[in-house]
């Protein structure tokens, strides 16, 4: 902290009551705790975490139930073996 700023703070604190000085201390401790905490995840990070959690759940699902775990709407889909073999 630069010296002039610290001196200004000290001068202001001299004129405060004990109660207000205690409030200032609480506020300084609050600011310290904010600096120590990691920043909240960005929306992209949150969606990545959500996707990874869903993927973990799908991997844990037995093989026969994996399609239902994906929650895909396959109504109207027909499997054509000849078409698949052509690919």
C-alpha positions in Angstrom: 0.0 0.0 0.0 1.4 3.4 -0.8 2.3 5.6 2.1 0.0 8.7 1.4 -3.0 6.4 1.1 -2.2 4.6 4.3 -1.8 8.0 6.0 -5.2 9.2 4.8 -6.8 6.1 6.1 -5.1 6.4 9.5 -6.2 10.1 9.7 -9.8 9.2 8.9 -9.8 6.3 11.5 -8.7 8.7 14.2 -12.0 10.5 14.0 -14.2 7.4 14.1 -15.9 5.9 17.1 -14.9 2.4 18.3 -18.2 1.0 16.8 -17.4 2.4 13.4 -13.8 1.3 13.6 -15.1 -2.2 14.3 -17.3 -1.9 11.2 -14.3 -0.8 9.1 -12.4 -3.9 10.3 -15.3 -6.1 9.4 -15.4 -4.6 5.9 -11.7 -5.1 5.5 -12.0 -8.7 6.5 -14.9 -9.1 4.0 -12.7 -7.7 1.2 -9.9 -10.0 2.2 -12.2 -13.0 2.0 -13.4 -11.9 -1.5 -9.8 -11.8 -2.8 -9.1 -15.3 -1.5 -12.1 -16.9 -3.1 -11.8 -18.2 -6.7 -14.0 -16.3 -9.1 -17.4 -17.8 -9.9 -17.4 -20.0 -13.0 -18.3 -18.4 -16.3 -21.5 -19.5 -18.0 -19.4 -21.5 -20.5 -17.5 -23.3 -17.6 -20.8 -24.1 -15.9 -22.3 -25.6 -19.1 -19.0 -27.6 -19.6 -19.3 -28.9 -16.0 -23.0 -29.8 -16.6 -22.1 -31.7 -19.8 -19.3 -33.6 -18.1 -21.7 -34.6 -15.3 -24.2 -35.9 -17.9 -21.4 -37.8 -19.7 -20.3 -39.4 -16.4 -23.9 -40.5 -15.8 -24.2 -42.0 -19.2 -20.9 -43.9 -18.9 -22.1 -45.3 -15.6 -25.3 -46.5 -17.2 -25.4 -50.1 -18.4 -24.8 -50.5 -22.1 -28.4 -51.4 -22.9 -29.7 -48.3 -21.2 -27.3 -45.7 -22.6 -29.6 -44.5 -25.4 -32.3 -43.8 -22.9 -29.8 -41.9 -20.7 -29.0 -39.6 -23.7 -32.7 -38.7 -23.7 -32.9 -38.7 -27.5 -36.2 -38.7 -29.3 -35.9 -41.5 -31.8 -39.6 -41.8 -32.7 -40.0 -42.2 -36.4 -36.5 -43.5 -36.9 -36.2 -46.7 -38.8 -32.9 -48.7 -39.2 -32.1 -49.7 -42.7 -29.3 -52.3 -42.7 -28.6 -52.0 -46.4 -28.3 -48.2 -46.2 -26.0 -48.6 -43.2 -23.8 -51.1 -45.0 -23.5 -48.8 -48.0 -21.9 -46.2 -45.7 
